[in-house]
Amino acid sequence: MGRKDKKKKVSGSEKTQKKTEKKLNAKMKKELNAIGEDDIEKVVAQIEKEEARRQKVVEAVVAPPSRRVNFTLTPHPLKDELIMLGGEFHDGQKTVVYGDMFFYNINKNEWTVVKAPGAPPPRCGHQAVATQSNKGELWIFGGEFSSPSESQFYHYRDLWVFHIGDKKWEKITATGGPSARSGHRMIAIKKNLYVFGGFHDNLRDYKYHNDIYCFEMATRTWRKLETSGNPPAPRSGCIVLPTPDNKILVYGGYSKERIKKDVDKGHVHTDMFLLSPEKNDQTGLKWKWTIVKQSGITVSPRCSASAILVQPGTAYMFGGVYDEEENEEELQGTFFNDLIALNLNDLKLQWHTVTLSGKNNSTTKRRRRKAKDNENEEENDEEKDEEEDEDMAESVEVVPKTVITDDDGIFTVTIGPAPTANKIVNKDGTTVNIFMPSPRINPGLAVKHNILYLYGGMYEEGDKQYTLSDFYSLDCKKLDEWVKILQDDLSTQIWLESSSSDSESDDDDDDDDDDDEGGDSDKMDVDDK
């Protein structure tokens, strides 16, 4: 008889870890039963099964998409359209993660929702890249799904392709790809997709990544790049761009580390790196990291900004947030709405501010004209005055209005709009107010025919989140003014808060130790994606 295989010895620490994990899982099941939630892995699997049963394509012209953040907005590779997928919305008590897909017809200013067979489950914090191959393809990787209460998070490691011409989804089954994550970045160079960074958080522990993977679309295989040099620290919410000479640029981002139990310290990165193919390497797998010295203006530290190529050698960056830690429990966030360009052609990689001319947006306040005897002249003057008042409304910062009502222990907060403007003083001393979209993180950016489009995003004021649904365009050649395609009325957004949350948090401190080890999930959404 042959020798029996010896059982592998398990260390004491491994046994303890398994017991702890088992207890935490049992505790979570009880908590989920108490709030009426199913296990999130089962929910995701069930959604995917239901989507797989879909046989027909359903299309319908609809109103613009609802408020959302952490979605993708991708230019159609062949038509004058933009493609929006996924995203999330939080109202203070519950989170909704979307799986819908919209096509925006630029010429018609029209939104169409498309439900196609075999669609992926809902997600946010994912990445999308479109290519012209096979009548157009939209590639999707990773992201996350959360339960309504945000007591559970599920991170994806799946890769999907939407065959735009055939209007059909396909799940790619290639092995060896990146681990489950969100807040990563994905770009296309030639016929390859490259995925860098991201994070994974299960509310008990978290991990940030600085690995990079290549997916060959032709052979449909994943390969992890073998890198040398000085790599970026693990991070998410960064900017990743292809350079004209097919290198990969990484800038900024966010990460955090455990200082002590239940205390984390966040890091906003401001460094820049280039990843270059090794000379004479025939495998395509050997690349080298080099830290880059930046030039031009000094960019304010930030993360969760959106960036996109507007032409092969130039990228634009908009928005972002910088969190200052007031103490171990509170963060003070500064949100940005500046538009900054990065020259990728220059070896110096130079930053500069994008200055708009505002030729059609002069908002110097004028006195209202006195009434005239001629009725037609009165009507014309009134029309002009109304236009001037509208211009002023666009250029003056408005303090959000807040209405609070108490309904059975729940505070309902209605929040109002806050447009902003940048003032420019001309050589003759006159002042021009240039309208700018309000500060935000993670808006959708897309460029089509040298027009930059910006949709949605989110910003915070205190404990409240303002999720946006406004839509703008900017001609990157003229650089005159932002054009409003869709106005957002934030006064229609409702924010829900528990009136007893403060007292409950004091009483529950001891019970929440295990649940809080992952840090503040709301702030994670802001900084990591």
BAMAR-580805 format. One record per residue (C-alpha): residue in one letter; x, y, z. Coordinates in Angstrom, 3 decimals, decimal comma. Layout:
type/c1/c2/c3
A/X/Y/Z
...
***
This chain:
type/c1/c2/c3
M/0,000/0,000/0,000
G/1,130/3,499/-0,772
R/1,904/6,020/1,879
K/-0,987/8,160/3,019
D/-0,643/11,879/2,418
K/0,205/13,684/5,594
K/-2,226/16,371/6,657
K/-0,815/19,856/6,398
K/-0,244/21,385/9,805
V/-2,196/24,546/10,552
S/-0,561/27,183/12,719
G/-2,236/28,598/15,792
S/-2,599/32,040/14,201
E/-4,336/30,519/11,146
K/-6,764/28,648/13,410
T/-7,518/31,842/15,307
Q/-8,057/33,741/12,066
K/-10,488/31,113/10,771
K/-12,431/31,131/14,048
T/-12,599/34,933/13,996
E/-13,784/34,929/10,380
K/-16,444/32,339/11,210
K/-17,721/34,413/14,142
L/-17,799/37,585/12,039
N/-19,706/35,819/9,259
A/-22,228/34,453/11,762
K/-22,637/37,923/13,261
M/-23,144/39,449/9,816
K/-25,816/36,883/8,931
K/-27,747/37,826/12,064
E/-27,437/41,520/11,244
L/-28,565/40,936/7,664
N/-31,591/38,973/8,842
A/-32,449/41,816/11,218
I/-32,513/44,397/8,417
G/-34,021/42,072/5,828
E/-31,013/41,858/3,490
D/-29,788/38,779/1,644
D/-26,154/37,796/1,340
I/-24,656/40,090/-1,281
E/-22,892/37,316/-3,218
K/-26,222/35,559/-3,673
V/-27,837/38,817/-4,789
V/-25,156/39,441/-7,439
A/-25,349/35,849/-8,700
Q/-29,149/36,046/-8,958
I/-29,012/39,330/-10,907
E/-26,524/37,838/-13,369
K/-28,754/34,782/-13,891
E/-31,774/36,973/-14,556
E/-29,845/39,064/-17,086
A/-28,647/35,888/-18,830
R/-32,281/34,880/-19,431
R/-32,986/38,050/-21,397
Q/-33,629/37,186/-25,041
K/-34,586/40,478/-26,668
V/-33,025/43,907/-26,906
V/-35,215/46,618/-25,395
E/-34,604/50,239/-26,393
A/-36,549/53,333/-25,407
V/-36,057/57,079/-25,611
V/-36,099/58,320/-22,006
A/-35,493/61,332/-19,812
P/-31,860/62,041/-18,867
P/-30,264/59,607/-16,386
S/-30,862/60,047/-12,670
R/-28,329/61,531/-10,270
R/-25,213/59,405/-9,998
V/-21,491/59,241/-9,333
N/-18,756/56,672/-10,044
F/-20,241/55,737/-13,426
T/-18,508/55,616/-16,813
L/-19,124/57,963/-19,750
T/-17,488/56,721/-22,944
P/-17,511/58,142/-26,487
H/-19,091/55,809/-29,048
P/-16,222/54,588/-31,262
L/-18,187/54,952/-34,529
K/-21,169/57,281/-34,003
D/-21,877/60,745/-32,591
E/-22,987/59,267/-29,281
L/-21,847/58,840/-25,672
I/-22,356/55,667/-23,630
M/-23,144/55,815/-19,899
L/-23,026/52,719/-17,686
G/-23,712/52,125/-13,997
G/-22,961/54,398/-11,052
E/-24,445/54,909/-7,605
F/-26,641/57,255/-5,576
H/-26,837/57,666/-1,790
D/-29,658/59,582/-0,050
G/-28,249/59,508/3,477
Q/-29,824/56,198/4,414
K/-29,751/53,910/1,414
T/-27,451/53,367/-1,549
V/-28,641/52,388/-5,011
V/-26,133/50,895/-7,462
Y/-27,180/51,114/-11,100
G/-26,724/48,642/-13,929
D/-28,483/50,621/-16,652
M/-26,865/51,636/-19,933
F/-27,724/54,821/-21,816
F/-26,778/56,107/-25,253
Y/-26,745/59,899/-25,656
N/-27,270/61,108/-29,235
I/-25,256/64,315/-29,486
N/-26,999/65,673/-32,580
K/-30,528/65,008/-31,305
N/-29,791/65,794/-27,640
E/-31,626/62,562/-26,849
W/-31,104/59,743/-24,319
T/-31,926/56,107/-25,091
V/-31,817/53,325/-22,513
V/-30,683/49,976/-23,898
K/-31,329/46,627/-22,185
A/-29,407/43,911/-24,006
P/-29,113/40,146/-23,418
G/-26,540/38,898/-20,915
A/-25,786/42,231/-19,221
P/-23,371/42,414/-16,253
P/-24,713/43,019/-12,724
P/-25,003/46,632/-11,449
R/-21,755/48,305/-10,461
C/-19,927/51,518/-9,664
G/-16,250/52,409/-9,478
H/-15,601/50,319/-12,612
Q/-13,774/51,284/-15,810
A/-14,803/51,289/-19,482
V/-12,902/51,505/-22,777
A/-14,405/51,558/-26,295
T/-12,709/50,266/-29,456
Q/-13,669/50,255/-33,140
S/-13,135/46,512/-33,612
N/-16,006/44,295/-34,800
K/-18,525/47,122/-35,384
G/-17,608/48,671/-32,031
E/-16,884/47,153/-28,621
L/-17,258/48,474/-25,061
W/-14,992/46,757/-22,524
I/-15,869/46,827/-18,790
F/-13,698/45,675/-15,893
G/-14,223/45,454/-12,125
G/-16,054/47,824/-9,824
E/-18,220/47,186/-6,808
F/-21,774/46,558/-5,667
S/-23,135/47,411/-2,232
S/-26,237/46,532/-0,316
P/-28,735/49,369/0,300
S/-27,565/49,755/3,902
E/-23,871/49,638/2,861
S/-23,366/46,868/5,395
Q/-22,031/44,671/2,570
F/-19,687/45,371/-0,340
Y/-18,955/43,085/-3,268
H/-15,950/43,792/-5,500
Y/-15,855/42,479/-9,049
R/-12,918/40,999/-10,958
D/-14,923/40,248/-14,093
L/-14,313/41,464/-17,634
W/-17,195/42,068/-20,053
V/-17,505/43,259/-23,623
F/-20,605/44,823/-25,155
H/-20,782/44,189/-28,877
I/-22,247/47,534/-29,886
G/-23,186/46,550/-33,441
D/-24,929/43,342/-32,337
K/-26,264/44,854/-29,086
K/-25,199/41,867/-27,039
W/-23,093/41,384/-23,901
E/-20,384/38,747/-23,502
K/-18,619/37,750/-20,289
I/-14,921/37,024/-20,834
T/-13,776/33,867/-19,039
A/-9,998/34,377/-19,363
T/-8,068/33,524/-16,194
G/-5,040/35,175/-14,591
G/-6,463/38,697/-14,443
P/-6,398/41,274/-11,632
S/-7,937/40,498/-8,264
A/-11,349/41,899/-7,321
R/-11,193/45,688/-6,976
S/-12,723/49,089/-7,642
G/-11,249/52,564/-7,937
H/-8,705/51,203/-10,443
R/-7,943/52,718/-13,853
M/-8,004/51,118/-17,314
I/-6,664/52,424/-20,630
A/-6,161/51,038/-24,132
I/-2,864/51,105/-26,051
K/-2,945/49,560/-29,502
K/-4,836/46,247/-29,089
N/-4,243/45,890/-25,353
L/-6,089/46,946/-22,205
Y/-4,026/47,935/-19,157
V/-5,453/47,868/-15,604
F/-3,615/49,624/-12,767
G/-4,207/50,050/-9,045
G/-7,496/50,127/-7,144
F/-8,592/48,856/-3,750
H/-10,595/46,114/-2,057
D/-12,567/46,698/1,146
N/-14,844/44,266/2,980
L/-15,479/46,611/5,973
R/-13,163/44,465/8,131
D/-9,984/44,933/6,183
Y/-8,798/46,739/3,067
K/-5,975/46,564/0,561
Y/-4,628/48,959/-2,068
H/-2,930/47,809/-5,255
N/-0,087/49,002/-7,477
D/0,050/46,006/-9,798
I/-0,591/46,339/-13,517
Y/-2,115/43,797/-15,881
C/-2,375/43,613/-19,645
F/-5,322/42,068/-21,494
E/-4,669/41,194/-25,122
M/-7,956/41,729/-26,925
A/-6,812/39,722/-29,968
T/-5,972/36,541/-28,022
R/-8,219/37,285/-25,038
T/-5,538/36,531/-22,480
W/-4,495/38,258/-19,242
R/-0,840/38,791/-18,406
K/0,698/40,497/-15,371
L/3,476/42,913/-16,306
E/6,934/42,323/-14,854
T/8,036/45,760/-13,685
S/11,374/47,121/-12,487
G/12,462/50,510/-11,189
N/10,685/52,552/-8,519
P/6,929/51,836/-8,704
P/4,134/54,066/-7,376
A/2,896/53,230/-3,908
P/-0,403/51,263/-3,916
R/-3,308/53,628/-4,619
S/-6,727/54,146/-6,138
G/-8,634/57,146/-7,505
C/-5,560/58,184/-9,507
I/-5,115/59,389/-13,086
V/-3,760/56,990/-15,703
L/-3,145/58,141/-19,291
P/-1,431/56,791/-22,411
T/1,335/58,978/-23,833
P/1,884/59,585/-27,568
D/4,868/57,186/-27,509
N/2,780/54,383/-25,924
K/4,031/54,751/-22,366
I/1,720/54,792/-19,326
L/1,494/57,830/-17,048
V/0,237/57,578/-13,451
Y/-0,489/60,669/-11,362
G/-1,796/61,168/-7,834
G/-4,434/59,056/-6,154
Y/-5,382/58,049/-2,643
S/-4,535/55,332/-0,137
K/-4,780/54,829/3,578
E/-3,017/52,796/6,213
R/-3,925/51,391/9,616
I/-2,310/53,447/12,383
K/-3,906/51,554/15,242
K/-7,106/49,677/15,829
D/-10,058/51,578/14,322
V/-7,771/54,461/13,289
D/-6,671/54,961/9,676
K/-4,575/57,666/8,075
G/-5,279/58,737/4,516
H/-2,645/59,767/1,983
V/-3,312/61,984/-1,037
H/-0,541/61,304/-3,535
T/0,877/64,056/-5,741
D/3,688/62,138/-7,452
M/3,885/61,195/-11,135
F/5,338/58,095/-12,797
L/5,985/56,776/-16,293
L/5,874/53,088/-17,126
S/7,945/52,329/-20,218
P/8,503/49,077/-22,158
E/11,970/47,627/-21,649
K/14,185/47,951/-24,736
N/14,770/44,754/-26,717
D/12,022/42,908/-24,801
Q/10,145/40,609/-27,176
T/7,576/39,368/-24,665
G/5,850/42,701/-24,061
L/5,807/41,896/-20,352
K/8,900/43,727/-19,091
W/8,340/47,385/-18,241
K/10,172/49,917/-16,083
W/8,808/52,514/-13,641
T/10,394/55,966/-13,550
I/9,392/58,819/-11,264
V/8,818/62,032/-13,223
K/9,532/65,636/-12,300
Q/6,504/67,788/-13,020
S/6,669/71,341/-14,376
G/4,338/74,260/-15,008
I/1,814/75,318/-12,396
T/1,664/73,583/-9,030
V/-1,506/71,515/-8,938
S/-3,372/71,549/-5,630
P/-3,232/68,083/-4,014
R/-6,376/66,093/-4,792
C/-7,784/62,690/-5,594
S/-10,894/61,410/-7,381
A/-10,446/63,965/-10,163
S/-11,492/62,933/-13,663
A/-9,074/63,185/-16,582
I/-9,261/62,425/-20,293
L/-7,253/62,872/-23,470
V/-8,648/65,715/-25,563
Q/-6,068/65,011/-28,257
P/-3,130/62,548/-28,378
G/-0,670/64,842/-26,589
T/-2,982/66,780/-24,258
A/-5,160/65,731/-21,330
Y/-7,665/67,750/-19,299
M/-8,339/67,182/-15,592
F/-11,436/68,440/-13,777
G/-12,506/68,449/-10,133
G/-11,293/66,272/-7,264
V/-11,147/66,550/-3,486
Y/-8,507/67,070/-0,832
D/-9,313/65,899/2,698
E/-7,660/67,464/5,722
E/-7,878/65,489/8,937
E/-9,175/67,766/11,677
N/-8,909/64,907/14,171
E/-9,057/61,106/14,214
E/-12,802/61,155/13,606
E/-13,437/64,041/11,190
L/-12,242/65,117/7,762
Q/-12,641/68,510/6,113
G/-12,875/68,152/2,339
T/-12,003/70,831/-0,226
F/-13,649/70,143/-3,576
F/-12,336/71,587/-6,851
N/-13,859/72,730/-10,145
D/-10,771/73,989/-11,948
L/-9,931/72,758/-15,435
I/-6,244/71,894/-15,797
A/-4,312/70,669/-18,839
L/-1,326/68,323/-18,907
N/1,024/68,392/-21,896
L/2,000/64,795/-22,646
N/4,189/65,661/-25,623
D/6,669/67,621/-23,568
L/9,336/65,588/-21,780
K/8,795/67,959/-18,858
L/5,121/66,906/-18,556
Q/3,901/70,443/-17,961
W/0,695/71,445/-16,170
H/-1,165/74,646/-17,009
T/-4,553/76,174/-16,220
V/-7,127/76,134/-19,013
T/-8,344/79,737/-19,322
L/-11,681/80,351/-21,032
S/-12,271/83,538/-22,999
G/-15,935/83,930/-22,034
K/-16,668/85,841/-25,239
N/-20,336/84,978/-25,085
N/-20,633/85,031/-21,332
S/-19,978/88,630/-20,242
T/-21,963/89,194/-17,066
T/-21,089/92,762/-16,080
K/-24,127/93,972/-14,181
R/-26,072/96,790/-15,848
R/-28,862/99,013/-14,544
R/-32,336/98,076/-15,738
R/-33,619/100,469/-18,408
K/-36,501/102,778/-17,638
A/-39,832/102,064/-19,260
K/-40,320/103,656/-22,678
D/-43,446/104,901/-24,332
N/-43,173/102,446/-27,200
E/-44,711/99,115/-26,221
N/-42,423/97,099/-28,519
E/-39,363/98,755/-27,043
E/-40,615/97,852/-23,564
E/-40,968/94,197/-24,547
N/-37,496/94,134/-26,110
D/-35,963/95,734/-23,048
E/-37,696/93,262/-20,757
E/-36,354/90,377/-22,798
K/-32,832/91,796/-22,614
D/-33,140/92,382/-18,885
E/-34,337/88,819/-18,353
E/-31,331/87,512/-20,281
E/-29,004/89,699/-18,216
D/-30,602/88,466/-14,996
E/-30,142/84,858/-16,147
D/-26,477/85,573/-16,885
M/-26,051/87,041/-13,427
A/-27,712/83,986/-11,908
E/-25,119/81,838/-13,663
S/-22,173/83,896/-12,492
V/-22,963/84,552/-8,836
E/-22,354/81,906/-6,224
V/-25,596/80,952/-4,502
V/-25,654/79,681/-0,929
P/-27,545/76,372/-0,790
K/-30,940/76,623/0,837
T/-31,785/74,006/3,406
V/-35,284/73,051/4,528
I/-35,546/70,601/7,413
T/-38,652/68,760/8,506
D/-38,970/66,136/11,238
D/-41,051/63,101/10,315
D/-41,171/60,376/12,961
G/-37,521/60,753/13,886
I/-36,235/61,190/10,330
F/-34,835/64,491/9,151
T/-35,597/65,296/5,535
V/-33,175/67,834/4,110
T/-33,821/69,591/0,820
I/-30,731/71,172/-0,651
G/-30,496/73,894/-3,261
P/-28,194/74,817/-6,174
A/-24,741/76,350/-5,939
P/-23,390/77,565/-9,297
T/-19,966/79,186/-9,311
A/-18,008/81,563/-11,499
N/-14,408/82,547/-12,117
K/-13,785/86,273/-12,435
I/-11,393/87,527/-15,111
V/-10,237/91,149/-15,234
N/-9,529/92,353/-18,774
K/-6,780/94,821/-19,729
D/-9,337/97,642/-19,908
G/-10,404/96,989/-16,325
T/-13,744/95,384/-17,132
T/-14,703/92,204/-15,330
V/-15,996/89,060/-16,982
N/-17,510/86,226/-14,980
I/-16,805/82,856/-16,576
F/-19,331/80,197/-15,614
M/-17,835/76,947/-14,323
P/-19,574/73,704/-13,360
S/-19,695/73,421/-9,576
P/-16,945/71,572/-7,608
R/-17,286/67,773/-7,601
I/-15,532/64,436/-7,695
N/-15,652/61,670/-10,273
P/-17,837/63,270/-12,927
G/-18,128/61,512/-16,257
L/-15,816/63,014/-18,886
A/-15,884/62,188/-22,597
V/-14,474/63,813/-25,735
K/-16,108/63,570/-29,146
H/-15,056/65,677/-32,173
N/-12,913/67,851/-29,903
I/-15,895/68,677/-27,662
L/-15,472/67,877/-23,973
Y/-18,602/66,584/-22,189
L/-19,053/66,553/-18,402
Y/-21,901/64,807/-16,559
G/-22,817/64,451/-12,887
G/-20,507/63,561/-10,022
M/-20,803/64,322/-6,319
Y/-19,632/66,754/-3,642
E/-20,121/67,011/0,091
E/-21,119/69,728/2,495
G/-20,693/68,592/6,068
D/-22,308/65,175/6,361
K/-24,495/65,638/3,289
Q/-23,734/64,366/-0,196
Y/-24,913/66,301/-3,237
T/-25,158/63,869/-6,137
L/-25,425/65,688/-9,454
S/-27,174/65,170/-12,787
D/-26,098/68,280/-14,700
F/-24,551/68,062/-18,164
Y/-22,148/70,449/-19,933
S/-20,003/70,717/-23,037
L/-16,885/72,725/-23,865
D/-15,362/73,330/-27,284
C/-11,687/72,454/-26,802
K/-10,668/74,544/-29,824
K/-12,537/77,745/-29,008
L/-12,262/77,449/-25,216
D/-14,846/80,204/-24,863
E/-17,411/78,929/-22,372
W/-19,106/75,909/-20,853
V/-22,458/75,239/-22,533
K/-25,269/73,971/-20,324
I/-26,945/70,961/-21,926
L/-28,871/69,923/-18,823
Q/-29,562/72,113/-15,798
D/-29,578/70,469/-12,382
D/-32,106/71,509/-9,753
L/-30,569/70,317/-6,507
S/-33,594/71,566/-4,595
T/-35,340/68,374/-5,712
Q/-32,764/66,144/-4,028
I/-33,732/64,784/-0,633
W/-31,175/63,930/2,037
L/-32,340/61,707/4,897
E/-30,782/61,722/8,339
S/-31,717/59,957/11,538
S/-32,607/62,394/14,327
S/-31,285/59,978/16,931
S/-28,050/59,053/15,139
D/-25,831/61,019/17,507
S/-27,194/59,451/20,673
E/-27,230/56,001/19,120
S/-23,621/56,291/18,020
D/-22,544/57,067/21,584
D/-24,408/54,041/22,939
D/-23,208/51,674/20,231
D/-19,493/52,456/20,294
D/-18,618/49,204/22,054
D/-20,812/47,091/19,773
D/-19,468/48,565/16,550
D/-15,767/47,803/16,963
D/-15,799/44,928/14,499
D/-17,956/46,758/11,960
D/-15,835/49,914/11,962
E/-12,503/48,285/11,255
G/-12,876/49,055/7,560
G/-13,071/52,798/8,180
D/-15,697/55,297/7,060
S/-17,426/53,798/4,031
D/-18,857/57,145/2,871
K/-15,435/58,758/2,887
M/-14,043/55,692/1,128
D/-16,456/56,353/-1,724
V/-15,179/59,916/-1,999
D/-11,456/59,279/-1,890
D/-10,951/55,870/-3,459
K/-12,972/55,899/-6,646
***
